[in-house]
Amino acid sequence: MNKKLVSVTLGIVALSVATIATAQMKPEDMIKFRQSGFTFMAWNMGKIKAQVVDGAVPYNQNQVAAAASAIAAVANSGIGTLFAPGTEQGTGWKATRVKPEFFSEPEEVRKLASDWVEQANKLAEVAAAGNQDAIKAQFGEVGKACKACHDKYRAEE
């Protein structure tokens, strides 16, 4: 079967399951889960940055590939369903920083989220191959995808 078709099908199934599960959650729990997911992703971004970008830690292909896979897993997890009505304000582990515009511009959010998923998936592929220059370049693309959304839809602390 076509690999892309399988990926799309699995993504739709995951999103459907995530949507059903989030329908039964309290807004503060949804905020906690999304904050936790993005914190986990940031931790893994930090591991790649330390090894491939900064060189502060010796490069270990297995660790970098695992971190990139974790980033892609968060991106593909259906985390967007945790941005449901009622979560535009409130507190999870801390006060949410999502701007109200996030909820009124679904097409723009969808475009930014799709780019983030695409770049995260490419990072996992590149990291598995092990070329540090390619990983560094794709890491930058993931960072740009994250920043695009943060600049538009995340309030400063």
C-alpha positions in Angstrom: 0.0 0.0 0.0 1.2 3.5 -0.7 3.2 4.8 2.3 1.6 8.3 2.1 -1.9 6.9 2.0 -1.2 4.8 5.1 0.2 7.9 6.9 -2.8 10.0 6.0 -5.2 7.2 7.0 -3.5 6.7 10.4 -3.4 10.5 10.9 -7.2 10.7 10.3 -7.8 7.8 12.7 -5.6 9.4 15.4 -7.4 12.7 15.0 -10.8 11.1 15.2 -9.8 9.2 18.4 -8.3 12.4 19.8 -11.4 14.4 19.0 -13.6 11.9 20.8 -11.3 11.8 23.8 -11.1 15.6 24.1 -14.8 16.1 23.9 -15.0 14.5 27.4 -12.2 16.7 29.0 -12.4 19.8 31.1 -10.8 22.9 29.5 -8.1 23.1 32.2 -7.1 19.5 31.5 -6.9 20.2 27.8 -4.7 23.2 28.5 -2.5 21.0 30.8 -2.2 18.3 28.1 -1.2 20.7 25.3 1.3 22.5 27.6 2.8 19.1 28.5 3.0 18.1 24.9 4.7 21.2 23.8 7.1 21.1 26.8 8.0 17.5 25.9 8.6 18.6 22.3 10.8 21.6 23.5 12.9 19.2 25.6 13.5 17.1 22.6 14.3 20.1 20.4 16.8 21.1 23.1 18.5 17.7 22.8 19.0 18.1 19.1 20.1 21.7 19.5 22.8 20.7 22.0 24.1 17.9 19.9 23.8 19.1 16.3 23.5 22.9 16.4 25.6 24.0 19.4 27.9 21.0 19.7 27.6 21.3 23.5 27.0 17.6 23.8 28.7 14.9 21.7 26.6 13.8 18.7 24.8 10.5 19.2 22.7 9.6 16.1 20.4 7.3 18.1 19.6 10.0 20.6 19.0 12.6 17.9 16.8 10.2 15.9 14.8 9.4 19.0 14.3 13.1 19.8 13.3 13.8 16.2 10.8 11.0 16.3 9.4 12.3 19.6 8.9 15.7 18.0 7.2 14.2 15.0 5.0 12.1 17.3 3.8 15.3 19.1 3.2 17.0 15.8 1.1 14.0 14.6 -0.7 13.3 17.8 -3.8 15.4 17.2 -2.6 18.0 19.7 -4.6 20.6 17.8 -7.8 19.1 19.2 -6.7 20.4 22.6 -7.3 23.9 21.4 -11.1 23.5 21.7 -13.6 26.3 22.5 -13.4 27.1 26.2 -9.6 26.8 26.2 -8.8 30.3 25.0 -8.5 31.4 28.6 -7.7 29.6 31.7 -4.9 27.7 33.5 -3.4 24.4 32.9 0.0 24.1 34.6 0.2 27.8 34.1 -2.0 30.4 32.4 -2.5 29.7 28.7 -0.8 32.1 26.4 -2.8 31.4 23.3 -4.2 34.6 21.7 -7.9 34.9 20.9 -7.1 35.2 17.2 -6.1 31.6 17.2 -9.7 30.6 17.5 -11.1 33.0 14.9 -8.6 32.3 12.1 -8.9 28.5 11.6 -7.6 28.5 8.0 -4.4 30.3 8.9 -4.0 28.0 12.0 -4.5 24.9 9.8 -1.9 26.2 7.3 0.7 26.8 10.1 -0.1 23.5 11.8 0.2 21.6 8.5 3.6 23.2 7.9 4.8 22.3 11.4 3.7 18.7 11.0 5.4 18.5 7.6 8.6 19.9 8.9 8.6 17.7 12.0 8.1 14.6 9.8 11.0 15.7 7.6 13.2 16.1 10.7 12.5 12.6 11.8 13.4 11.3 8.3 16.6 13.3 8.1 17.6 12.4 11.6 17.2 8.7 10.9 19.7 9.1 8.0 22.2 10.7 10.3 23.7 13.5 8.2 24.4 16.2 10.8 24.4 19.1 8.2 21.0 17.9 6.9 19.7 17.6 10.5 20.9 21.0 11.4 19.2 22.5 8.3 15.9 20.7 8.9 16.0 21.6 12.6 16.0 25.2 11.5 12.9 24.6 9.3 11.1 23.1 12.3 12.1 26.1 14.4 10.8 28.4 11.7 7.5 26.5 11.6 7.2 26.8 15.4 8.1 30.5 15.4 5.5 31.3 12.7 2.7 30.2 15.0 4.3 31.6 18.2 4.7 35.0 16.6 1.1 35.2 15.5 -0.8 33.3 18.2 1.2 33.1 21.4 1.3 35.9 23.9 4.5 36.8 25.7 4.9 35.7 29.3 
